[in-house]
């Protein structure tokens, strides 16, 4: 980590420690005086899982055997809560997924929380947005003030198997750090955020691999200012402004003093090079809320050069305008939600493709009484793309317009039947989706799609007998160009408890009858299992699932699969320390 970033982070953590030490000293001293009267509470659990798999007619789609473990533990003492978690899974050989383990603890005392191990934190949308790290973090929220910071490893080095399909890590170990400080009142809130990440050089990495050249060492810094202001009783203004600097290869030649400015050096926090990219991202919005309705409008713009390594995925080079409205009618029995927006890309016209999107949706929920419920929705999505013919100056036209229009509608009707002792319900659902591709105002028939789904389901049960069963029928038809697919799927399921609900069992079966361009397929699915509870602390579970695809004229499409799992769980809880005195002892003390 550069010295400037390290000094900034240490200053914030030191300030946070001083604030923490100055709060609630008297309460802590009183608890220490009565240490013998305090109890240590311990709760937690352990879960072990083993999975089995086999297939006939196709290549295995997973390992034949896998296992995993999960544990949780929480200590509570002197008002301090310390939750601890552990997760482990072995490697998946078929898909090149490495084994993984997550171990972390987040002890909390009043408004102070310490994060250690594998944890995740969120600062803001444009800086650090919920990614995981392995390291240490601190969150302090005394009253309306907020101070938080972290330092840890974001990525581990590349796995040895460069052909691993599941490799989600970079070539280098990446360390991250950052902080968030601010004030969050009822009417006014203001926060400053900082995030940084640096790749660490690894020994033994070749410059060229089977997957291509090894990427350069990257580093990134992002700062943002985020706020919210109440403008009236029901109206509020919110927004965030961020600026980033990103090096795709920090080993590139550094910029001279004349080329360095506040923008590419991020006010001295960043060392720019010839490959440095800078960019801005900002959003501003208004929200108006009343008892029966709400309105929100938001504008967002992200330039091409903006980049944050603190988010798993982030759209850039885009502009969005969205508007949302919700309204309740008929004494809150009817609720309507309406949303719409515009999005465009290639803001600086640097690319050959420009995209404009129009999104509109509406949803309603109507519940006149306890017996009936009706919901419906409609959405319209239009995506316009302009392809520029920059490479051929003699072309008669300089661009081609492509458009994709997708419309979908759904309706659901639910009717409650039976009584409280023996409840039942009937549900009907309909869904229709249309998608058209348009090239220069002409519909491309080979790329059109139509999807229709209709389902009817009935559920009934007898809670006193620990019995519940359901049955349903689903029909769907899909048309994509010249491909026609029709499927009919009946289902049946039963859940039954035994031995005073100590044993919970289930049976689920489904048969899919499908036909695609004259070729018929049958898929039979059977699932059964149960969970047995021992002495309220131990749980033993067993589940088996069988899939049989048959009936196709193409032999290579027929196969059988078996899935199985065995699980064990143990939960515990208790306290250590002095218990309350019996009532007669308390009376004796009072007389004394």
Buried (B, 14 or more C-beta within 10 A) or exposed (E): BBEBBEEBBEEBBEBBBEBBEEBBEEEBEEBEEEEEEBBEBBBBBBBBBEBBBEBEBEEEEBBEEBEBBBBBBBBBBBEBBBBBBBBBBBBBEBEBBBEEEBBBBBBBBBBBBBBBBBBBBBBBBBBBBEBBBBBBBBBBBBEEBBBBBBBBBBBBBBBEBBEBEBBEBBBBBBBBBBBBBBEBEEEEBBBBBBBBBBBEEBEEEEEEEEEEEBEBBBBBBBBBBBBBBBEEEEEBEBBBBBBBBBBBBBEBEBBEEEEBEEBBBBEEBBBBBEBBBBBBBBBBBBBBBEEEBBBBBBBBBBBBBBBBBBBEEBEBBBBBBBBBBBBBEEEEEBBBBBBBBBBBBBBEEEBEEBBBBBBBBBBBBBBEEEEEBBBBBBBBBBBBBBBBBEEEEEEEEEBEBBBBBBBBBBBBBBEBEEEEEBBBBBBEBBBBBBBBBBBEEEEBEEBBBBBBBBBBBBBBBBEEEBBBBBBBEBBBBBBBEEEBBBBBBEBEBBBBBEEEEEBBBBBBBBBBBBBBEEEEBBBBBBBBBBBBBEEEEEBBBBBBBBBBBBBBEEEEBBBBBBBBBBBEBBBEEEBEEEEEEEEEEEEEEEEE
